Amino acid sequence: MSFLPGTRPAAADVARAQADKAARELLIERFTPFVLRATTRTVGRYVRLGEDDEVSVALIAFNEAIDRFDPERGGNFLAFAETVIKRRLIDHYRREGQRREIPLSALQAEEGDRESQLPMEAEAAISAHQERTAQEERREEILRFQTALNGFGIHFSDLVRLSPRHRDARAAAMGVAALVAGRHELRRYLLERGSLPMRQLEAEVALSRKTLERHRKFIVAVALALCGDYPYLHSYFRTGGDD
């Protein structure tokens, strides 16, 4: 069994794959690019083999489509396979969200419906999964940031108390933090010595040493957030911390 680029397997090819393990493996191997494209269309983002769980789900679904396809009825196997892939990815997201699994039903009736949009419930399931993933990433990011703060004698729970109350004062302190994070020598001083480079800052910012000292912990915390791999905190601090 062989396939030319751009061709699709005939019903007889699928029947052969159903009966012969080697033929099945060849069919799956040759149409893995198709599976990747179908997965990308369904989840709305580029996916990679060996990196994304969705690809594994889709490959299992393609194998399931081989089993469930009826060669005697003929039809477009790849359209049928994409429908199975779509349904199984929806099931995957729903399981992640502890939702009721969508039953595999009426797939043959949907065989030619490759261009249809995902049902609203599928969109909701995917959206819920993405939001849950984002929440987990934010939680993990905050834990890492808290560990970094501890090294400077600062507690994450103290940040609200440490934040300057007036908007202008807070913006000025955050500007100093951005300067420290963005200037190599200042950032190095902070990370290596565990303190702010007060002498350099006094010469470059329009804040007194007393003001710098009063907001020192807040400035350090923001600078650490901007220096590190904290994308959610970056967004928060770059918008002024008012979200």
Summary of the structure (lengths in Angstrom):
residues: 243
radius of gyration: 27.4
end to end distance: 59.0
largest distance: 84.6
contacts: 678
relative contact order: 0.08
helix: 69%
strand: 0%
